[in-house]
Structure formats: structure tokens, C-alpha cells
């Protein structure tokens, strides 16, 4: 996954069109949400032994996660449609109102208000709030207790049950949730379900709690798709061991895709050790592709050390294309950092191709000082 991806292990999907989301015909909640999660799962399978569950069912629970106020995990439509059902609405039994002219007019006003809010939010840090994230599994009669599908989303996102009833187990702590996910992962579920399980594990924020699972999922014995997902999820872990695991993947994994994802995860990781590992990869990796990925990641870090590393790569890398990528990364830094660095490349670099790349980047930045520099270079000075 490239560096433009939102690196919080959170996927925000805004769906402006698509199939209608139908509320399930039946929602049954566990009578004691304080019971151990394993007991609640046992209740779900006992409850689903027959009756309306003969065609299959969903079962799930929720965890809590700190995240940006205006970010989402899942999908939603804007403006809301009469057939839309959020998971919170399904669980509470509420239905979306039928569309009418007044509601449509209100939706336009609401869209304008949200647009104003979005402009305002760009000027200040996003507020971090506690959100409830649902972890949902679908089962069919032929699969027994082996899930055939998995989804995770916040409760304000849309949920399409595909007509199957939902058994809701209530909230769970990180330890109980991780234990449940580990049981399903260790069983005979399909690769796509296991991939989603790895992604769900990465959402847990108790320090270090998810790391043993993710480190295991990143081991060479597991399929490439699971190792990629584990590398991505490691970016959110707030313990130094996560950086060590990513270093190992970068240096040892047999798949270039896994190695590249591990570098991308370093770019998203906020631990100080991640910057050290990213700089080391950018300057020393034998893989050209990884050096380029690390340079792109350094552009997101915007620090004195990141700028110095990019500048060094622009002059010292053995590959002209990588040098030019370093120039492109320098151009993504704030003006106060990119302008002097690019000016130095344009004036002093020995390779005309890299010089031209710096000149083109400076032209994009613009400003009187850039015009004066370019005029000097045009006169051969």
C-alpha cells in the first residue's frame, strides 16, 4: 500500500452510490453483556441451532478505539438514503426516515455545514474521540462454527446483513476480543476471513496486546497476503518491538510486496525508532524499490533528520532514478525545508537529470526567490 494511504490501520470509504443496505429481519442481543466473551460466543452458537437461523446468521461484538472524530471504519452514503441502515440503527431498532422534500432540503443544508466544518478542521488538529467498533462474523449451516465472512466497522457506518439475522454479544475488552480472534484465525476459516481477522487485530490499542498475534501472522510460514496485512497493522502498535518486527520483514521476507508494505508501515508509525529504521532503509537497502518507498515515507515525516537523509540520497544514491525520487520527496516537504534543499541540488548536483528534476520541483513551488534562481540558472550562472 502506498504512502498516500491513511496510516492508522482505519479505512474510510465514502460511497455515493451502490446497492441498498437492508436491515436484518431479526436482531437478538445477549442477555448479559458483562459475561465472559467466550460464554457469549457459546450462547450464540446454541441460539443459532435452528429456527430463523437455519439459513445462516451473523454474530458479533464491539471494542472501543480512540480515533479521529471525523474518520470512519466501514462505509456510509452522503446524503443519507431512506433505505440506509447504520449498525447503530439496526441494533437500536431505528429505521431511516423516508425521503421527502423537507428532508432533502435539510440534507443540502447539512452538507453545506459539514463542508464548512471540513474547511475549519484543516486549520486545527482533529479531535480524538472514543468510538465503538463492531467485529462481525457470518456463519452458514454448512460451516458450523467456522466463519465464512468477516466485517469490522464503527457503529455509525452502514451494515448490510444480506438478509441474515444478527446475534449481538455486546462490548468486549481487548484481551477477550484478541483471544476470540485468535481462535477463529487458528481454525479452518478461509484466507480472506483470516486476512480480515489480522486487520481487526490491528485495531486493538492496548499497548503491546496485539503484537504477539501480529508477529506470528508475519512469520514466513503464513501466506503472503497475511504477512502483508500484518505488516500494515504493525504500524499502529505503540511498542518498540513492532519496529523490530518491521525491520526483520524488510531485511528477510522473501516477498517484495511484504517488504514494501513493511517500509510503508514504518512511515506511518509514530515511534522514534521508526524514523531511524526508515532512514536506514532509504540510505542502505540493497533493494531499489525499498529505497524509493522509504524516501516517500521520509517526505511524510518532515523533520530535520528526514530532510538531511533525503538530501543525502539525492546526492549519494548509486541510482539516478532514486536520486530523482529523493528530489521529488524533498519537494513534498514544507517550503522552509524544501526550498533551500532543492536550490542546493539545482545549483551543485553533478548529474544534469537530477538538476533538471530539482528545477522542475522549484518551478512548482514558485515565488520571487525561485524566479530569480531560475533566471540565474537560465543564464548559466
ABEGO torsion letter per residue (X at the ends): XBAABBBAGBBBBBBABEBBBBBBABBBBBABAABBAAAAAAAAAAAAABEAAAAEBBBBBBBBBBBBAABBBEBBBOBBBAABBBAAAAAAGBBBBBBBAAAAAAAAAAAAAAAAAAAAAAABBBBBBBBBBBBBBBBBAAAEABBABBBBBBAABBBBAGGBBBBBAEBBBAAAAAAAAAAAAABABBAAAAAAAAAAAAABABBGAAAAAAAAAABAABBAAAAAAAAAAAAABABAAAAAAAAAAAAABABAAAAAAAAAAAAABABAAAAAAAAAAAAABABAAAAAAAAAAAAAAGBAAAAAAAAAAAAABABAAAAAAAAAAAAABBAAAAAAAAAAAAAABABAAAAAAAAAAAAAAEEAAAAAAAAAAAAGX
